Amino acid sequence: MTERSAEWAEAAVREHAHTEVADREEQVLERIERARRRRPRLREDAITLAHGSGGKATHTLIEAVFLDAFRNPLLEPLDDGARFGVDGASMVFTTDSYVVSPLFFPGGDIGDLAVNGTVNDLAVSGAEPLHLSAGFILEEGFPVADLRRVVASMRAAAEAAGVDIVTGDTKVVQRGKADGCYISTAGIGVVRRPPGGEVRPGDAVLVSGPIGEHGVTIMLARGELDIESDLASDTAPLNGLVTTLLDACGDRVRRMRDATRGGVATILNEVAGDAGVAVVVDEDAIPVRPDVRGACELLGIDPLYVACEGRMVAVVSGDAAGDALAALRSHPLGEGAAIVGRIGADPPGLVLLKTTFGGTRIVDLLVGDPLPRIC
């Protein structure tokens, strides 16, 4: 065989191998797409912890049970809040429940977590938070001193966010029938400037700061890891940060979500699925503190899936990326903000991570949460 013939043969082998890899990738993408098109069906006979995780099990529970029963135009989008009109004003209504364990942890407690979580759901919907409700389920024997401490945290968090707690409810269950204290909060706000337009290829993806701090803080507070750290929860109200971003970028902000259960990975999958686009993220661009990364390595989990309680994901038009980054970094809660990726056209509905080692992998929704009861 001549030297040129050998080169042609090698080229043919490489081309054949490349085609085989491309075919396998296409088959995988087709299987994923077929699975996503199937009608959600709850296969379990009993509720598990995974159903409260924010991952695939939660999505299936919501769509197969709650959405199927309560379906209506306000619920159908399954956003952080329901948007509706009152006398010409656009309003957002949201609700959430908190069962975090332990109740008190570095950086916060169940009280400020409950207020901040509801404020943030309103804020990322483009609404100015106005009023909250608070419902308490207390266990017989729960110390009144601890309840006062929780309520004081709620009051301080409400003052910091500029909202009032205007109504509520209290129930007490027998000793051993709860875990001290559970809180449900609901909130209403008026839309000042909603995000503008649909997510589209060329848009930029930003996070407002280092991710995973809340979830790892809760794990350390439980004493389940033999790690000494001064890490604290990032729980905080995001309405001021959202206002700063909207002031700088206006309708060039496409979408905002706070990254709670399921972490940033879950939010990115929701963006990709809802808009029918690809989200391409650069692993090296994602801000993660060393303590969080180290704990995640010990647990064998990806920081992208670990909950935050004071961070948001924002998608902005490509030409607004620089302005958005500068705006976020100008606010105390956004000093660690970063541009972490871009929106692409293909493959639609998937999140792709460009890894530190030069490869690419799919970042899918987890079935459950490796860190239960973190909010």
C-alpha positions as CSV (number, residue, x, y, z in Angstrom):
1,M,0.0,0.0,0.0
2,T,1.3,3.4,-0.9
3,E,1.8,6.2,1.6
4,R,-1.1,8.1,0.1
5,S,-3.3,5.0,0.2
6,A,-2.5,4.5,3.8
7,E,-3.5,8.1,4.6
8,W,-6.8,7.6,2.8
9,A,-7.5,4.4,4.7
10,E,-6.7,6.1,8.1
11,A,-9.0,9.0,7.1
12,A,-11.8,6.6,6.2
13,V,-11.4,4.8,9.6
14,R,-11.6,8.1,11.5
15,E,-14.6,9.2,9.5
16,H,-16.4,5.9,10.2
17,A,-15.6,6.2,13.9
18,H,-16.9,9.8,13.9
19,T,-20.1,8.7,12.2
20,E,-20.7,5.9,14.7
21,V,-20.3,8.3,17.6
22,A,-22.6,10.8,16.0
23,D,-25.2,8.1,15.4
24,R,-25.0,6.9,19.0
25,E,-25.4,10.5,20.3
26,E,-28.4,11.0,18.0
27,Q,-30.0,7.8,19.3
28,V,-29.5,8.9,22.9
29,L,-31.1,12.3,22.2
30,E,-34.0,10.7,20.4
31,R,-34.6,8.4,23.4
32,I,-34.5,11.3,25.8
33,E,-37.0,13.3,23.7
34,R,-39.4,10.3,23.5
35,A,-39.3,9.9,27.3
36,R,-40.1,13.6,27.8
37,R,-43.1,13.4,25.5
38,R,-44.7,10.7,27.5
39,R,-47.6,11.7,29.7
40,P,-46.3,11.8,33.3
41,R,-47.5,8.8,35.3
42,L,-47.0,8.2,39.1
43,R,-45.8,4.6,39.4
44,E,-45.3,4.6,43.2
45,D,-48.0,3.5,45.6
46,A,-46.7,5.7,48.4
47,I,-45.0,9.1,48.7
48,T,-41.3,9.0,49.1
49,L,-38.8,11.7,50.1
50,A,-37.8,12.0,46.4
51,H,-41.3,13.4,45.7
52,G,-40.3,16.6,47.7
53,S,-36.9,17.0,46.1
54,G,-37.6,19.3,43.2
55,G,-36.3,16.7,40.7
56,K,-38.0,14.3,38.3
57,A,-40.1,12.7,41.0
58,T,-41.4,16.0,42.1
59,H,-42.3,17.1,38.5
60,T,-44.1,13.8,38.0
61,L,-46.0,14.1,41.2
62,I,-47.1,17.7,40.3
63,E,-48.1,16.9,36.8
64,A,-49.7,13.5,37.3
65,V,-51.6,14.3,40.5
66,F,-52.0,18.0,41.2
67,L,-52.0,19.5,37.7
68,D,-54.2,16.6,36.5
69,A,-56.8,17.4,39.3
70,F,-56.6,21.2,39.4
71,R,-55.8,22.1,35.8
72,N,-56.6,25.7,34.9
73,P,-55.0,28.6,32.9
74,L,-53.4,30.2,36.0
75,L,-51.8,26.9,37.2
76,E,-50.9,25.5,33.8
77,P,-47.6,27.3,33.3
78,L,-46.3,25.8,36.6
79,D,-44.2,28.9,37.3
80,D,-43.0,30.2,40.7
81,G,-46.3,32.1,41.0
82,A,-49.7,32.5,39.4
83,R,-50.1,35.7,37.4
84,F,-53.5,37.4,37.2
85,G,-55.2,40.8,36.7
86,V,-57.1,42.9,39.2
87,D,-58.6,46.2,38.1
88,G,-56.0,46.6,35.4
89,A,-53.0,45.7,37.6
90,S,-51.0,42.5,37.0
91,M,-50.5,40.5,40.2
92,V,-48.6,37.5,41.2
93,F,-49.6,35.0,43.9
94,T,-47.3,32.3,45.3
95,T,-47.1,29.8,48.2
96,D,-44.5,27.6,49.8
97,S,-43.9,25.3,52.8
98,Y,-40.8,24.8,54.9
99,V,-39.7,21.7,56.8
100,V,-36.0,22.3,57.0
101,S,-34.0,20.2,59.5
102,P,-32.4,21.4,61.7
103,L,-34.6,24.5,62.4
104,F,-31.6,26.7,63.2
105,F,-28.4,26.7,61.1
106,P,-25.5,29.0,60.4
107,G,-26.7,32.0,58.5
108,G,-30.4,31.6,59.3
109,D,-33.3,29.5,60.5
110,I,-36.7,28.2,59.3
111,G,-38.2,31.7,59.9
112,D,-36.2,33.9,57.6
113,L,-36.0,31.0,55.1
114,A,-39.8,31.0,54.9
115,V,-40.0,34.8,54.4
116,N,-37.1,35.0,51.9
117,G,-38.3,32.0,49.9
118,T,-41.8,33.5,49.2
119,V,-40.3,37.0,48.6
120,N,-37.9,35.5,46.0
121,D,-40.6,33.6,44.2
122,L,-42.5,36.9,43.7
123,A,-39.4,38.9,42.8
124,V,-38.2,36.6,40.1
125,S,-41.7,36.7,38.6
126,G,-41.1,40.4,38.1
127,A,-43.4,41.4,40.9
128,E,-42.8,43.8,43.8
129,P,-43.6,41.7,47.0
130,L,-46.3,43.4,49.1
131,H,-47.9,41.1,51.7
132,L,-47.3,37.6,53.1
133,S,-49.3,35.1,55.1
134,A,-47.8,32.7,57.6
135,G,-49.2,29.3,58.7
136,F,-47.6,27.4,61.6
137,I,-47.8,23.7,62.4
138,L,-46.3,23.3,65.9
139,E,-45.6,20.1,67.8
140,E,-46.8,19.7,71.3
141,G,-43.8,20.4,73.5
142,F,-42.0,22.7,71.1
143,P,-40.2,25.3,73.3
144,V,-41.8,28.8,73.3
145,A,-38.4,30.3,73.4
146,D,-37.6,28.7,70.0
147,L,-40.9,29.9,68.6
148,R,-40.1,33.4,69.6
149,R,-36.7,33.1,68.0
150,V,-38.3,31.9,64.7
151,V,-40.9,34.7,64.7
152,A,-38.2,37.3,65.4
153,S,-36.3,36.1,62.4
154,M,-39.4,36.3,60.3
155,R,-40.1,39.8,61.4
156,A,-36.5,40.9,60.7
157,A,-36.6,39.2,57.2
158,A,-39.9,40.9,56.4
159,E,-38.5,44.3,57.4
160,A,-35.4,43.7,55.2
161,A,-37.5,42.8,52.2
162,G,-40.0,45.6,52.8
163,V,-43.1,43.4,53.2
164,D,-45.7,42.8,55.9
165,I,-47.0,39.6,57.3
166,V,-50.7,40.4,57.3
167,T,-52.5,37.1,58.1
168,G,-51.8,33.6,59.3
169,D,-52.9,30.4,61.1
170,T,-51.6,28.2,63.8
171,K,-52.2,24.5,64.4
172,V,-50.8,22.2,67.1
173,V,-50.3,18.4,66.7
174,Q,-49.6,15.8,69.3
175,R,-46.1,15.2,70.5
176,G,-44.2,12.9,68.0
177,K,-46.5,13.8,65.1
178,A,-44.3,16.5,63.7
179,D,-40.8,17.8,63.9
180,G,-41.0,20.8,66.1
181,C,-42.2,23.4,63.7
182,Y,-43.3,23.6,60.0
183,I,-44.2,26.9,58.3
184,S,-46.2,27.7,55.2
185,T,-46.1,31.1,53.7
186,A,-47.9,32.7,50.8
187,G,-47.4,36.0,49.2
188,I,-48.9,38.5,46.8
189,G,-47.1,41.2,44.7
190,V,-47.8,43.6,41.9
191,V,-45.9,43.3,38.6
192,R,-43.9,46.4,37.8
193,R,-41.7,45.1,35.0
194,P,-42.1,41.5,33.9
195,P,-39.2,39.7,32.1
196,G,-39.3,40.6,28.4
197,G,-39.8,38.1,25.6
198,E,-39.0,34.4,25.1
199,V,-35.7,32.7,25.8
200,R,-33.9,32.3,22.4
201,P,-30.5,31.2,21.0
202,G,-27.8,33.7,21.6
203,D,-29.1,34.7,25.1
204,A,-26.7,34.6,28.0
205,V,-27.1,32.7,31.3
206,L,-25.9,34.2,34.6
207,V,-25.9,33.2,38.2
208,S,-25.9,35.8,40.9
209,G,-23.2,34.3,43.1
210,P,-21.6,31.1,44.4
211,I,-23.9,28.1,44.3
212,G,-24.8,25.3,46.8
213,E,-24.0,27.1,50.0
214,H,-27.4,26.6,51.7
215,G,-27.7,22.9,51.0
216,V,-24.1,22.1,52.2
217,T,-24.6,24.3,55.3
218,I,-27.7,22.3,56.3
219,M,-25.8,19.0,55.9
220,L,-22.9,20.3,58.0
221,A,-25.4,21.6,60.6
222,R,-26.8,18.0,60.9
223,G,-23.4,16.7,61.8
224,E,-23.5,14.2,59.0
225,L,-20.0,15.2,57.7
226,D,-16.9,15.4,59.8
227,I,-15.9,18.8,58.3
228,E,-15.1,22.0,60.1
229,S,-16.2,25.0,58.1
230,D,-17.4,28.6,58.6
231,L,-19.8,28.2,55.7
232,A,-23.2,29.8,56.2
233,S,-26.5,29.7,54.3
234,D,-27.0,32.2,51.6
235,T,-30.7,32.8,52.5
236,A,-31.6,36.4,51.6
237,P,-34.4,38.4,49.9
238,L,-33.7,38.9,46.2
239,N,-36.2,41.7,45.4
240,G,-33.5,44.4,45.6
241,L,-31.1,42.5,43.4
242,V,-33.9,41.9,40.8
243,T,-34.8,45.6,40.8
244,T,-31.1,46.4,40.1
245,L,-31.0,44.0,37.2
246,L,-34.2,45.2,35.7
247,D,-33.2,48.9,36.1
248,A,-30.0,48.1,34.1
249,C,-31.4,45.8,31.4
250,G,-35.2,46.3,31.3
251,D,-36.9,44.0,28.8
252,R,-33.6,42.5,27.7
253,V,-34.1,40.2,30.8
254,R,-35.8,37.1,29.4
255,R,-36.2,35.0,32.5
256,M,-35.3,34.9,36.2
257,R,-35.6,32.0,38.7
258,D,-34.3,31.5,42.2
259,A,-32.3,28.3,42.5
260,T,-33.8,26.4,45.5
261,R,-34.6,22.6,45.5
262,G,-32.7,20.8,42.8
263,G,-30.2,23.7,42.5
264,V,-29.1,25.5,39.4
265,A,-29.3,22.3,37.3
266,T,-33.0,22.0,37.8
267,I,-33.6,25.6,36.8
268,L,-31.6,25.3,33.6
269,N,-33.5,22.1,32.7
270,E,-36.8,24.0,33.2
271,V,-35.6,26.8,31.0
272,A,-34.4,24.4,28.3
273,G,-37.6,22.4,28.3
274,D,-40.0,25.4,28.5
275,A,-38.4,27.3,25.7
276,G,-37.3,24.3,23.5
277,V,-33.7,25.4,23.4
278,A,-30.3,24.1,24.5
279,V,-28.5,25.5,27.5
280,V,-24.8,25.2,27.2
281,V,-22.9,25.8,30.4
282,D,-19.1,26.2,31.0
283,E,-18.1,24.2,34.1
284,D,-15.1,26.4,34.8
285,A,-17.3,29.6,34.8
286,I,-19.7,28.3,37.6
287,P,-18.8,30.0,40.9
288,V,-18.4,27.4,43.7
289,R,-16.7,28.0,47.0
290,P,-13.9,25.6,48.0
291,D,-15.8,24.4,51.1
292,V,-18.9,23.6,49.0
293,R,-16.9,21.8,46.4
294,G,-15.0,19.8,48.9
295,A,-18.2,18.7,50.7
296,C,-19.9,17.8,47.4
297,E,-16.9,15.7,46.5
298,L,-17.1,13.8,49.8
299,L,-20.9,13.2,49.2
300,G,-20.4,12.3,45.6
301,I,-22.8,15.0,44.3
302,D,-22.5,17.8,41.8
303,P,-22.8,21.4,43.2
304,L,-25.1,22.2,40.3
305,Y,-27.8,20.1,42.1
306,V,-27.4,21.6,45.6
307,A,-30.0,24.1,46.8
308,C,-29.4,27.8,47.2
309,E,-31.7,30.2,49.0
310,G,-30.3,33.6,48.0
311,R,-29.1,33.0,44.4
312,M,-30.9,33.4,41.1
313,V,-30.4,32.3,37.6
314,A,-31.1,35.0,34.9
315,V,-31.3,34.7,31.2
316,V,-30.7,37.9,29.3
317,S,-30.3,38.9,25.7
318,G,-26.8,38.3,24.3
319,D,-26.1,42.1,24.0
320,A,-27.1,42.7,27.6
321,A,-24.7,40.1,29.2
322,G,-22.1,42.7,30.1
323,D,-24.7,45.2,31.5
324,A,-26.4,42.4,33.5
325,L,-23.1,41.2,35.0
326,A,-22.1,44.7,36.0
327,A,-25.6,45.4,37.5
328,L,-25.6,42.2,39.6
329,R,-22.0,42.8,40.8
330,S,-22.9,46.3,41.9
331,H,-25.4,44.9,44.5
332,P,-24.1,43.2,47.7
333,L,-26.0,40.0,47.0
334,G,-24.5,39.8,43.5
335,E,-20.8,40.5,44.1
336,G,-19.9,36.9,43.0
337,A,-22.1,36.9,39.9
338,A,-20.9,35.2,36.7
339,I,-21.8,34.5,33.1
340,V,-21.9,30.7,33.1
341,G,-23.3,29.9,29.7
342,R,-25.3,30.6,26.5
343,I,-28.6,29.5,24.9
344,G,-28.2,27.4,21.8
345,A,-30.7,26.0,19.3
346,D,-29.7,22.3,19.4
347,P,-30.3,19.9,21.0
348,P,-33.6,21.4,22.1
349,G,-34.7,20.8,25.7
350,L,-31.3,19.7,27.0
351,V,-28.6,21.2,29.2
352,L,-25.0,20.5,28.1
353,L,-22.0,21.1,30.4
354,K,-18.6,21.8,28.9
355,T,-16.4,20.1,31.4
356,T,-13.0,21.2,32.8
357,F,-11.5,18.3,30.9
358,G,-12.7,19.4,27.5
359,G,-15.6,17.0,27.1
360,T,-19.4,17.6,27.1
361,R,-22.0,15.9,29.1
362,I,-25.8,16.1,29.5
363,V,-27.0,17.7,32.8
364,D,-30.4,16.0,33.4
365,L,-32.9,16.3,36.2
366,L,-32.2,14.0,39.2
367,V,-35.0,11.7,40.2
368,G,-34.7,12.7,43.9
369,D,-32.6,15.0,46.0
370,P,-29.4,13.7,47.7
371,L,-29.9,16.3,50.4
372,P,-33.5,16.0,51.7
373,R,-35.3,18.5,53.9
374,I,-33.0,21.4,53.2
375,C,-35.8,24.0,52.9
